[in-house]
Amino acid sequence: MGPLFSNVSPQIRAILQDQQAQPLTLRQGQVMLGKIKELLPNNVAVVQFGHHQITAKLEVPISVDQAYLFEVLSTGELPQLSVVSQSMSNVSIAEQIQLILAKLNLSPTLENRQFVQELLTNEIPVRQADLKQALEIFKNNQTPETKELLIHLLKRQLPITEMTLNAVKAVQSNQSINSQMIDLYQVLEQQPSSSVSANQLIDVLAQLINDEAISGQPTPLTNQQILTLSSLLQQANISGADEGRVLQANQSIESSASGNQTTELNITNEVVQRMEAQLALTDKQLFQFKKVLTQIQHQAQFPSPRSIEQLEMLLKNTTVTHKLIQHLPSQAVESLENFISQPNQANLTEWIEPLTNLINLQLPSENKDQIYNLLTRLDRANPELFPIKDQFIIHVKNYLLNAGLDYEYQIANEDQQGTNQTGSLKQLILQSFTDQSVGGREAEQLLNHLTGQQLTLINETANFLHLSTSIPGLFGQEDIEIEFYSRKDESEKIDSDYCRIAFYLELDQLKTTMIDMNVQNRVVHLTVYNDQDLSDLLNQFKPLLKQGLARFNYHLSTTSYKPFPDKRTDFAIKPESQATSIQSSRLDVRI
């Protein structure tokens, strides 16, 4: 991401940590300095590592209040540590660094000593093999940027390789992924290949890039592609009793749609209505609703107490309930609220059928990569078809599903799940290298950027989640950069009541724009940064924004405009919160 956005991120992260210290993650083979705080029976001790405390089992007896160099032998509920050196309490930092390098069999050069000192200063535990590899890479490229990236990889516990370094460097560069895709597309077009993978790669790039960036105008869906989209939406996640009806409907559409613009329009309208009915439920929630509603349907007029209890449990999720209320008829909503306050068979009558119909309209998990690709192309050809909200969701999901950011995960889980992500952008680039059908600098740069996005997409701890990514081609030829921070709820999922989202945009009319949306207990505070005074524009659209957020049970509290500071490197959101966050980060965490 660009320098402006990376300067914003630490401030947002500091605000959201909010008196929650980040736990120390141990890995086998790590070496780090620690101080004994308390001795327990059976060679167990409480060890202080920087601002963190862990309870661990030690190999040999040691003394309280003494510092030692430890190596992690094993992790788990009770980690096991080995004492590498004798007490280092009276040893200077320089001598400690010398001992560490000697233990790791590394040369005590000035560069190596400075590198290790920075790790100690930032309290970053490292493994011997990782530190050796990092110093070897740094030896061949002793630039501040390389050093910073290597320390970042060690802190994130990412693989220390040239490939990983290049990948993270690519995603932190100022070159947008959209422009890189366009560059590769143009190279492939100029050097046509008979290779199947190369031709597939051209097609996938054309699907992910905004058509106007290639041909100057969007390419409309063919009649057959609209039929395919309609069929994909109807075929998956249906009960056996519905299969005959759906097959008959599809055959009827196919027989009458050839050259029939009215039928094509009807199908398009059905797709739009389907999108408007989406609840953004997880696959697990959708499965649970389908299961209990099917049970209630089979039990006809006499649903079992068990089924009513299961339905009651699903509706205890207030976020899900609010989504249902937005899409159900008013009469059904009233009956649903009666059921929530008093779950029984009598309060099922008015809303169980509308709910079943609504759940059956949810997009299937099968073939969703193809579904969202077709929806994106439909949206580009008909920009007035979908509301802005749906346009954003369609485009983001299309990229995340078809770029191949989960390609390795799909391979690892293919045998267990029977899935195979064919035709993703990353897969086809790798395949083209294997076939030697296309290569060059453009393909390598794009591959590095995709890999870098995979490595930096999610940073997760026990109680905190940070997502950072770029989505290409949503607004013209520029990327939209998104940073998302959230606590986790009791089920370790994203807590939508408390989160913060930052958008960094390059817009045709407004130019560079930063949007900071802070959510506290579902109360939204919105701040827009721009070099133009947007106060009047914000006031004009505030009622519409407030109404839209209210539909999702969020309350818009404030909207404000702020200009960018003169020095972009000084850009920060609410810097006054830093002192609190720094102080809170020093709280001890016992593992």
SULWOSUL-V971134 format. One record per residue. N is the residue number from 1. SS is DSSP state (2 for helix, 1 for strand, 0 for the rest). OMEGA is omega in radians with two decimals (none if undefined). D_FIRST is the distance of its C-alpha to the first C-alpha in whole Angstrom. Layout:
BEGIN
n = <N,N>
ss = <SS,SS>
omega = <OMEGA,OMEGA>
d_first = <D_FIRST,D_FIRST>
END
This chain:
BEGIN
n = <1,2,3,4,5,6,7,8,9,10,11,12,13,14,15,16,17,18,19,20,21,22,23,24,25,26,27,28,29,30,31,32,33,34,35,36,37,38,39,40,41,42,43,44,45,46,47,48,49,50,51,52,53,54,55,56,57,58,59,60,61,62,63,64,65,66,67,68,69,70,71,72,73,74,75,76,77,78,79,80,81,82,83,84,85,86,87,88,89,90,91,92,93,94,95,96,97,98,99,100,101,102,103,104,105,106,107,108,109,110,111,112,113,114,115,116,117,118,119,120,121,122,123,124,125,126,127,128,129,130,131,132,133,134,135,136,137,138,139,140,141,142,143,144,145,146,147,148,149,150,151,152,153,154,155,156,157,158,159,160,161,162,163,164,165,166,167,168,169,170,171,172,173,174,175,176,177,178,179,180,181,182,183,184,185,186,187,188,189,190,191,192,193,194,195,196,197,198,199,200,201,202,203,204,205,206,207,208,209,210,211,212,213,214,215,216,217,218,219,220,221,222,223,224,225,226,227,228,229,230,231,232,233,234,235,236,237,238,239,240,241,242,243,244,245,246,247,248,249,250,251,252,253,254,255,256,257,258,259,260,261,262,263,264,265,266,267,268,269,270,271,272,273,274,275,276,277,278,279,280,281,282,283,284,285,286,287,288,289,290,291,292,293,294,295,296,297,298,299,300,301,302,303,304,305,306,307,308,309,310,311,312,313,314,315,316,317,318,319,320,321,322,323,324,325,326,327,328,329,330,331,332,333,334,335,336,337,338,339,340,341,342,343,344,345,346,347,348,349,350,351,352,353,354,355,356,357,358,359,360,361,362,363,364,365,366,367,368,369,370,371,372,373,374,375,376,377,378,379,380,381,382,383,384,385,386,387,388,389,390,391,392,393,394,395,396,397,398,399,400,401,402,403,404,405,406,407,408,409,410,411,412,413,414,415,416,417,418,419,420,421,422,423,424,425,426,427,428,429,430,431,432,433,434,435,436,437,438,439,440,441,442,443,444,445,446,447,448,449,450,451,452,453,454,455,456,457,458,459,460,461,462,463,464,465,466,467,468,469,470,471,472,473,474,475,476,477,478,479,480,481,482,483,484,485,486,487,488,489,490,491,492,493,494,495,496,497,498,499,500,501,502,503,504,505,506,507,508,509,510,511,512,513,514,515,516,517,518,519,520,521,522,523,524,525,526,527,528,529,530,531,532,533,534,535,536,537,538,539,540,541,542,543,544,545,546,547,548,549,550,551,552,553,554,555,556,557,558,559,560,561,562,563,564,565,566,567,568,569,570,571,572,573,574,575,576,577,578,579,580,581,582,583,584,585,586,587,588,589,590,591>
ss = <0,0,2,2,2,2,2,2,2,2,2,2,2,2,2,2,2,0,0,0,0,0,0,0,0,0,0,0,0,1,1,1,1,1,1,1,1,1,1,1,0,0,0,1,1,1,1,1,1,0,0,1,1,1,1,1,1,1,0,0,0,0,0,0,0,0,1,1,1,1,1,1,1,1,0,0,0,0,1,1,1,1,1,0,0,0,0,0,0,0,0,0,2,2,2,2,2,2,2,2,2,2,2,0,0,0,0,0,0,2,2,2,2,2,2,2,2,2,2,2,2,0,0,0,0,1,1,2,2,2,2,2,2,2,2,2,2,2,2,2,0,0,0,2,2,2,2,2,2,2,2,2,2,2,2,2,0,0,0,0,0,2,2,2,2,2,2,2,2,2,2,0,0,0,0,0,2,2,2,2,2,2,2,2,2,2,2,2,2,2,0,0,0,0,0,2,2,2,2,2,2,2,2,2,2,2,2,2,0,0,2,2,2,2,0,0,0,0,0,0,0,0,2,2,2,2,2,2,2,2,2,2,2,2,2,0,0,0,0,2,2,2,2,2,2,2,2,2,2,2,2,2,2,2,2,2,2,0,0,0,2,2,2,2,2,2,2,2,2,2,2,2,2,2,2,2,0,0,0,0,0,0,2,2,2,2,2,2,2,2,2,2,2,2,2,2,2,2,0,0,0,0,0,0,2,2,2,2,2,2,2,2,2,2,2,0,0,2,2,2,2,2,2,2,2,2,2,0,0,2,2,2,2,2,2,2,2,2,2,2,2,0,0,0,2,2,2,2,0,0,0,2,2,2,2,2,2,2,2,2,0,0,0,0,0,0,0,2,2,2,2,2,2,2,2,2,2,2,2,2,2,0,0,0,0,0,0,2,2,2,2,2,2,2,2,2,2,2,2,2,2,2,0,0,0,0,2,2,2,2,2,2,0,2,2,2,2,0,0,0,0,0,0,0,2,2,2,2,2,2,2,2,2,2,2,0,0,0,0,2,2,2,2,2,2,2,2,2,2,2,2,2,2,2,2,2,0,1,1,1,0,0,0,1,1,1,1,1,1,1,1,1,1,1,1,0,0,1,1,1,1,1,1,1,1,1,1,1,0,0,0,0,0,1,1,1,1,1,1,1,1,1,1,1,1,1,1,0,0,0,1,1,1,1,1,1,1,1,1,1,0,0,1,1,1,1,1,1,1,1,0,0,0,0,2,2,2,2,2,2,2,2,2,2,2,2,2,2,2,2,0,0,0,0,1,1,1,1,1,1,1,1,0,0,0,0,0,2,2,2,0,0,0,0,2,2,2,2,2,2,2,2,2,2,0,0,0,0,0,1,0>
omega = <-3.10,-3.08,3.12,-3.07,-3.12,3.07,3.11,-2.95,-3.12,-3.13,3.12,-3.13,-3.12,3.14,-3.04,3.14,2.86,3.09,3.06,3.12,3.13,-3.10,3.10,3.14,-3.13,3.04,-3.13,3.11,3.12,3.08,-3.11,3.13,3.12,-3.13,-3.12,-3.14,-3.08,3.08,3.12,-3.14,3.06,3.10,3.06,-3.10,2.98,-3.04,3.12,3.03,-3.09,3.14,-3.05,3.04,3.02,3.02,-3.01,3.08,-3.09,-3.12,-3.04,3.09,3.13,-3.03,3.09,3.10,3.08,-3.13,-3.11,2.98,-3.06,2.97,-3.13,3.11,3.13,3.10,-3.13,-3.12,3.07,-3.12,3.10,-3.09,3.05,3.11,-3.09,-3.10,3.04,-3.07,-3.11,-3.08,-3.10,-3.11,-3.13,3.11,-3.13,3.13,3.10,3.13,3.11,3.14,3.14,3.14,3.11,3.12,-3.11,3.14,3.13,-3.11,-3.11,3.09,3.14,-3.13,3.14,-3.14,3.12,3.13,-3.13,3.12,3.11,3.07,3.12,-3.14,-3.13,3.08,-3.12,3.07,-3.11,3.02,-3.08,-3.11,-3.13,-3.13,3.10,-3.13,3.13,-3.14,3.09,3.10,-3.12,3.13,-3.10,-3.11,-3.01,3.08,3.09,-3.14,3.14,3.14,3.14,-3.14,3.13,3.10,3.07,3.12,3.13,-3.14,3.13,-3.14,3.07,3.13,-3.13,3.12,3.06,-3.13,3.13,3.13,3.14,-3.13,3.14,3.09,-3.12,-3.08,3.10,-3.14,-3.14,-3.11,-3.10,3.12,3.10,3.13,3.11,3.09,3.11,3.12,-3.13,3.12,-3.12,3.08,3.14,3.13,-3.13,3.14,-3.08,-3.12,3.09,-3.13,3.13,-3.11,3.13,3.11,3.08,3.13,3.09,-3.13,-3.11,3.09,3.13,-3.14,-3.09,3.13,3.03,-3.06,-3.09,3.12,-3.11,-3.02,-3.13,3.10,-3.14,3.13,-3.11,3.07,3.04,3.12,-3.14,3.12,3.08,3.07,3.12,3.12,3.13,-3.14,3.13,-3.13,-3.06,-2.93,-3.00,3.05,3.09,3.14,-3.12,-3.13,-3.09,-3.01,-3.13,3.14,-3.12,3.14,3.13,3.12,3.14,3.12,3.13,3.12,-3.09,-3.09,-3.06,-2.98,-3.08,3.12,-3.10,-3.08,-3.14,3.12,3.11,3.12,3.12,3.12,3.12,3.11,3.10,3.12,3.13,3.12,3.11,3.12,-3.12,-3.10,-3.06,-3.09,-3.10,3.07,3.03,3.10,-3.14,3.14,3.14,3.12,-3.10,3.11,-3.13,-3.10,-3.07,3.12,3.06,3.10,-3.13,3.09,-3.13,-3.13,3.04,-3.03,-3.05,3.12,-3.08,3.06,3.13,3.13,3.12,3.13,3.12,3.12,3.11,-3.14,3.12,-3.08,3.06,3.05,-3.03,3.12,3.11,-3.13,3.12,3.11,3.14,-3.09,-3.13,-2.99,-3.13,3.06,-3.05,3.13,3.11,3.13,3.13,3.12,3.10,3.13,3.06,3.13,-3.13,3.13,-3.13,-3.07,3.05,-3.07,-3.08,-3.09,3.12,-2.86,-2.94,-2.98,-3.06,3.12,3.06,3.11,3.12,3.12,-3.14,3.13,3.14,3.11,-3.09,-3.11,-3.12,3.09,3.12,3.07,-3.07,3.08,3.11,3.13,-3.08,3.04,3.12,3.10,3.11,-3.13,3.08,-3.14,-3.13,3.14,-3.12,-3.01,3.13,-3.01,-3.07,3.00,-3.11,-3.13,-3.13,3.09,-3.13,-3.11,-3.12,-3.07,-3.12,-3.12,3.11,-3.14,-3.09,-3.12,-2.99,3.11,-3.14,3.14,3.06,-3.03,-3.13,3.10,3.13,3.11,-3.10,-3.07,-3.06,-3.09,-3.10,-3.01,-3.13,-3.13,3.10,-3.09,-3.13,3.01,3.06,-3.09,-3.10,3.14,-3.09,3.06,3.11,-3.14,3.13,3.05,3.14,-3.14,-3.06,-3.12,3.10,3.12,3.07,-3.05,-3.07,-3.14,-3.13,3.12,-3.13,3.10,3.11,-3.13,3.11,3.11,3.09,3.07,3.11,-3.07,-3.04,-3.05,-3.05,2.99,-2.94,2.98,-3.07,-3.05,-3.00,-3.14,3.10,3.11,-3.13,-3.12,3.05,3.09,-3.05,2.87,-3.12,3.08,3.14,-3.05,-3.12,3.03,2.90,-3.09,-3.04,2.95,-3.05,3.11,-3.14,2.88,3.00,3.11,-3.07,3.12,3.11,3.04,3.11,3.09,-3.08,3.08,-3.11,3.12,3.11,-3.10,3.09,3.09,3.08,-2.97,2.93,-3.02,-3.08,-3.07,-3.06,-3.14,-3.07,-3.08,3.08,3.13,-3.14,-3.13,-3.10,-3.10,3.10,-3.12,3.11,3.00,-2.99,3.01,-3.04,3.08,3.13,3.10,3.13,3.09,3.04,3.10,-3.07,-3.06,-3.12,-3.14,3.11,3.12,-3.13,-3.06,-3.11,3.12,3.14,3.11,3.13,3.13,-3.14,3.12,-3.14,3.11,-3.13,3.08,2.99,-3.14,3.10,-3.10,-3.09,2.93,-3.10,3.08,3.04,3.08,3.02,3.06,3.14,3.13,-3.09,-3.14,3.12,-3.05,-3.13,3.11,3.11,-3.12,-3.13,-3.13,-3.06,-3.07,3.12,-3.08,3.14,3.13,-3.11,-3.11,3.14,3.08,-3.13,3.09,3.14,-3.13,none>
d_first = <0,4,7,8,6,6,10,11,10,13,16,15,16,19,20,20,22,25,28,26,26,24,26,27,26,29,29,32,32,30,32,31,34,35,38,41,41,44,46,47,50,50,47,45,43,40,38,35,32,30,30,31,34,35,38,39,42,43,45,47,49,47,47,46,44,43,40,39,37,36,35,34,37,36,34,35,37,39,37,39,38,40,41,40,42,44,44,41,42,44,41,39,35,36,39,36,34,37,38,35,34,38,38,35,37,34,35,35,33,32,28,29,30,27,25,27,28,24,24,27,26,23,26,24,26,26,28,31,29,26,26,28,26,23,26,27,23,23,26,25,22,23,20,18,15,17,18,15,14,17,18,15,16,20,19,17,20,19,21,21,21,20,19,16,15,14,13,10,10,9,6,5,6,6,9,9,10,13,14,14,16,18,19,20,22,24,25,26,28,30,31,32,33,36,34,33,30,29,30,29,25,26,27,24,21,24,23,20,19,20,24,24,22,24,28,27,28,28,30,32,33,37,39,39,35,36,39,37,34,37,39,36,35,39,40,38,39,42,45,48,50,48,47,50,49,46,47,50,48,45,48,50,46,46,50,50,46,47,47,47,44,46,45,41,41,42,40,37,38,38,35,34,36,35,31,32,34,31,31,28,30,29,31,33,34,35,37,39,40,41,43,45,45,47,49,50,51,53,55,56,58,58,54,54,53,51,49,49,48,45,44,44,42,39,40,39,36,35,32,33,37,35,33,37,38,36,37,41,44,45,48,46,44,47,49,45,45,49,48,45,48,51,50,53,54,56,52,51,53,51,47,47,47,45,42,43,43,39,38,39,37,34,32,33,31,32,31,28,26,28,29,26,25,29,28,24,27,29,27,26,29,31,28,31,31,29,28,25,24,25,23,20,21,23,20,17,20,21,17,17,21,21,18,19,17,20,22,23,24,26,28,29,30,32,35,35,34,35,32,30,27,28,27,23,21,20,24,25,23,24,27,27,27,30,32,31,31,28,25,24,21,19,20,19,15,15,16,14,11,13,14,11,10,14,13,11,12,14,15,19,22,25,25,21,18,14,13,9,8,8,11,12,15,16,17,18,16,12,10,10,7,9,10,14,16,20,23,25,28,31,31,27,26,23,25,25,27,24,21,18,15,12,12,9,11,13,16,19,22,20,17,14,14,13,15,16,19,21,23,26,29,28,28,25,24,22,20,19,17,18,20,23,25,25,27,30,28,26,30,31,29,29,32,31,28,30,32,29,28,32,32,30,32,29,30,29,30,28,26,25,23,22,21,18,19,20,18,14,14,16,15,16,17,21,21,25,24,22,26,27,24,25,28,28,26,29,31,32,32,34,34>
END
